[in-house]
């Protein structure tokens, strides 16, 4: 089977989900190519699209929240969104690519490629069967205007949300959000610390702003100063992602602090999660899923307005995380709660009950069945 996985670099979650599916498909001896379709247009369009999103999230998350709100309002109108019409320019490059690189099935981890393929369908262009894989715990704006054969959603608990937005129930497949195999690796905290060169006697708190280093990291570190001062055995690991400006500023201020360890992007995020007693993170759909698969006591902070607020709500209401919106008042009490072992164990139990750690495998099995049915037909 030849699969094409289309993603968009607006945040690391869409890429990570695409990579997890590619990894699983290739382990099952299928061909799986990953593509950001905007690379086909030239003029560095992919960088322009991705950087515009990242800068808004890093510098002005409330602006993104307003845009998300506008999208929610626009979906109530009986017409296509501006996002749909903007993507029509991608018809010819995408058509040429599919003709030169035929696929049996196309998997989408972002709605933008879905808009391209939907526009192609309206023009009578034949495309392979399509499967959209949602990476947030809500039906984000414009999902309903992309015409896919199936929609893989994170949980059966969200089926009504997607159906209410106009997705046909028979196309909804609740299999979960795919994560890389490293998050299912069977290693304990001691082994993870050994791999990373961390001290066995220390306890680690992992603070992550995702791949783009968002989430008011500096304010969070400031709010944790008194807690670290009172707990000499604790070390705060801060992952800045690809936010070089954030890393440089933190290095200047905290570079000599032995209780704060600063990292940029890392390929060992799963090991760092395993090595840590507590994970503090903005509620990205993919990163929250990774934490739940690992089984990490999880503290959500600084949700980007829109989908991340929905992600945080899904996790906190399910008992899979604690939300701390007010850092000055809520952050340290939340940490103290998570250090309570019975409380943390109960949280991890709920994570195991509500989050599918085998989503990548289950999605690929579903895709294989689709391809087999097409071949039989």
C-alpha positions, 0 to 999 in steps of 0.5 A: 500500500502506498500512503501519502500523509499531508500535514502543515507546519503550523505547530509541531503536533500536526507534524508529530501525528504525521510522523507517528503514522509514517513510522507505524505504516513503514513498520508494517512494510507499507510505503508512506510519504510525508508532505507539506503541500505548500512546499510544492508552490515554491517562493517558500510559501510553506515557511510563510504560512508556518511562520505567520502562525508561529509568530502569532502564537508566540507573540500575540496568542489573544489575536489567534484566539480572536481569529479562532472565534471568527472561524467559529462564527463563520462556520455558521454561514452557508458558504465556504470559508476564506481558508477554502478559497485561499487554498484553491491556488494549490490545486495545480501543484497538488494535482501534478504531485498526485499524478507523478506520485500516485497513492492508494490513500491520503491521510491528513493531519491538518485541515489546510491540505483537506481544503486543497483536496476538497477544492480538487473534488469540486472541480471533478479531479479524481483523488484517492480515498482520504482520511482526516486525523484530528489532533485536538480534542474538539471539532476545530473550525472548518473541519466540516467543510473538508470532504473526506471519506473518514474522520478519525477523532481523538475519543468516542466522547467527542463524536457528538461534537463532530456530528453536531458540526456537520460531520456524518456519523458514519464517517466518524471513527474514534481511534485516538491521536497517534503518537510516536513509538518512543512514547510507548517504550517500556522504560522506567524513570530510572532508565530514562534518567540514565539515558539522559545523564540526569541525577538519580537522587534528583526529582525533575519537573518538566516545563514545555512550551511545545515545539514553538516555545509558547505558553508564557514560559518566563512567567511560569519559571518566575512563579516557580522560584519560591517552590524551587528554593524550598525544594533543593532536591527538585530541578526544573527542565525547561524545553524552549523548542525552536524559540531561540529568542526565549532560550537566549533570554532564559540562558542570560537570566537562569544559565547559572542556576543549578536548579534550572536546566534549559534545552532547545529542541530535543528528539528525546522528549519521551525520555524527558517525560519519563524521567520527570515526576511532573509535566507542566505544559500548555494543552496542545492536543498532541503533547497532552496525548503524549503525556497521557500515553507516558503516564505523566502527572500533568499540569496544564497552563497558558492554553492558546485561546481556541482549541487548546482551551477545549483540550484543557477542558477535556483533560481536566474534566476527565481527571487527566490533568490539573489546570492552573490558569492563574499561575501566581495563585494556582501553580504551586498548590497544583504542584503540591497536589500532583506530588501526592502519590495517590492523587497522581496514580488516580490521574494516570489511571484515568489517562489509561482509561480515556486515551488510546496508546495504540492509536497509531496502530489502530489507525493504520489497521483501519487504513489497511482495511480501506485499501483492501476493500478498494482492491477487492472492489 
